[in-house]
């Protein structure tokens, strides 16, 4: 059994998460544990789905039906990250503004939900890089 199909998305998620923490910490000039969550560079979701797209393309070929399914899933996930979740963040900001007079300091909704195109692209590159490295390691190239 080839475990790379199970491990690659997990490793891509882990790498993207570590990179996101590093980028957020450098921007904040402190360890940014409070910025862990949705949004930021690179997109974890994009890294996960693009790692699978790349893995299937490299191992099975782009003519394989699984490649088409993976591309479709990646498209849906990245579209959702750039549009739908951004709208959810805007709604959270409006709700937070409306509830400000009653705010107890703990009930604020997270406003940073979506991704910019650069964050999505960085996630896609991260996922493709992880999958390429795993295939290269399996083939003994690296």
Residue pairs with C-beta under 8 A, 6 or more apart in sequence:
2 59
4 55
4 59
4 134
4 135
4 138
5 52
5 55
7 134
8 51
8 52
8 55
8 130
8 131
8 134
9 48
9 49
9 51
9 52
11 51
11 130
11 134
12 47
12 48
12 50
12 51
12 126
12 127
12 130
12 131
13 44
13 47
13 48
15 47
15 126
15 130
16 42
16 43
16 44
16 46
16 47
16 48
16 123
16 126
16 127
17 36
17 44
19 41
19 42
19 126
20 36
20 40
20 41
20 42
20 44
21 32
21 35
21 36
23 40
23 41
23 42
24 32
24 35
24 36
24 40
25 31
25 32
28 35
37 110
37 112
38 85
38 110
38 112
38 113
38 114
39 85
39 89
39 112
39 113
39 114
39 115
39 119
40 112
40 115
40 119
41 116
41 118
41 119
41 122
41 123
42 119
42 122
42 123
42 125
42 126
43 78
43 81
43 115
43 119
43 120
43 122
43 123
43 124
44 123
45 77
45 78
45 80
45 81
45 123
46 74
46 77
46 78
46 81
46 115
46 119
46 120
46 121
46 122
46 123
46 124
46 126
46 127
47 123
47 124
47 126
47 127
47 130
48 77
48 127
49 70
49 73
49 74
49 77
49 78
49 127
50 74
50 123
50 124
50 125
50 126
50 127
50 128
50 131
51 127
51 128
51 130
51 131
52 70
52 73
52 74
52 127
52 131
53 67
53 70
53 71
53 74
53 127
53 128
53 131
54 127
54 128
54 131
54 132
55 131
55 134
55 135
56 64
56 66
56 67
56 70
57 67
58 131
58 132
58 135
59 135
60 66
60 67
61 67
74 124
78 120
78 124
81 114
81 115
81 120
82 114
82 115
82 116
82 117
82 120
83 114
84 114
85 113
85 114
85 115
86 113
86 114
86 115
87 114
88 113
88 114
89 110
89 111
89 112
89 113
89 114
90 111
92 109
92 110
92 111
92 113
93 111
95 109
96 103
96 108
96 109
96 111
99 107
99 108
115 123
133 142
136 142
